[in-house]
């Protein structure tokens, strides 16, 4: 059930640092539905699906007025079955078993239509008083409405009779209906079930942190995890794939998140039955997702580069993960620690593994290795908990996805594989905080690897450097906007290591990803080091 004006929901997401992630390529199955060719040139579009039918509501503002249109399509054939255009008003529309309805909240009038758009019934229920909300149940026989005095009522469209359905104190939104049953999302963040013949609603589940409410489950994003509670009040926490993904839809056995990457919008479908994740990349902006369980295709409403809305379909056919995120798919550029006779190696630098405890904590682990070599008694856990500035503050505003600045904070939590990472100024700030003031760490960003070796390695001072995991190619990752409005593109495969030596052919690193001192050919190191901005730090 949707009311114009709409509540719009949108989101965005990344490719994680310190975890091997290959580039994403589009892989949306071609749909057999002709509906995907229909373009809705409107300011606002909303879709609702019931069985084999889809209702598309669109609103197009003019200079002094607007037009509001409802169109019905057959999902199997893609055929447009019926269209109705409505005058200016506050409208509620929805699907029932035999067609669709439109409700004027201002005039308290209900129209029932067949799927062909032909009017079947018109009823003006209470012409002297408008409504706060209203909906028709799936049978098309019962109306639930909230009056402007806070009362909820049932009205029989067949017998013209009223009964009491309870009270409401503030905002209320009808989420879905069944025969003689309505599900409402209340301002108190509850999902209420209101049944015809029962005087008071019952609470299905309630949690003020939930952002998605359906009759089957509620879902929310919490830092590095998703939280979902089922209709029988069973809570479940699921770790995100990336810390900035945001839940946008849910069904009986799945929920969907959206992440914004450099190539478009990526949808992740979390299947709670199979415990698997499906991913689909859309080149257009994802506007709305309708989950349909079983073997039916999920419906996705997108907005293209020209500002037009189109209907797309996902998981047709159902798919597994679209690309491999395992390390086995990555090249193995690291070589074991076998220095040449002329190598300059700093002895005694501790090697600490980031796995499995700190899957995205390469920056913190590299800093602690340097601190311990400098004689400081500090652990990775203490460095993270007491000195590392962290944030998961992603939010949506003004039609854009905003997030933290990795040059100001670590994005996420180093103990979570869903997190990003951070850049040199953040580790510089954390080390200075550990020492209680500035002066013990030098930001050497801008120096080449050759300069770092001649200036510091030759003096037995290890260097914290930013490059990539296994020195593989970096690529543009997830996208968001910084608080100052600047568009930021994360560099996928970002990694941090401790440079401890060199010879004619190799650079030697204490690599948190390998948990040991390893060496990489020099030509492999230069490119990712430059792509990450030649960032480096030393403790002096």
ABEGO torsion letter per residue (X at the ends): XBBOBBBBBBBBBBBBBGBBBBBBBBABBBBABAAAABBBBBABBBBBBBEABBBBBBBBBBAABBBBBBBBBBAAAGBBABBBBBBBBBBBBBBBAAEBBBBBAAAGBBBBBBAAGBBABBBBABAABBBABBBBBAAGABBBBBBAAGBBBBBBAAAGBBBBAEBBABBBBBABBBBGBBBBBBAAGBBBBBBBGBABBBBABBBAABABBBAABBBBBBEABBBBBBAAGBBBBBBBABAABBBABBBAABBBBBBBBAAEBBBBBBBAAAGBBBBBBBABBBABBBBBBEABBBBBBBBBAAGBBBBBBBGOBBBBBABBABAAABBBABBBBBBBAABBBBBGBBBBBAOAABAAAAAAAAAAAAAAAAGBBBBAAAAAAAABBBBABBBBBGGBBBBBBAAABBBEBAABAABBEBBAAAAAAAAAAAAGEBGABBBABGBBAAAAAAAAAAAGBBBBBBBBBGGBBBBBBBBBBBAAGBBBBBBBGBBBBBBABBBAABBBBBBAAAGBBBBBBAAAAAAAAAAAGGBBBBBX
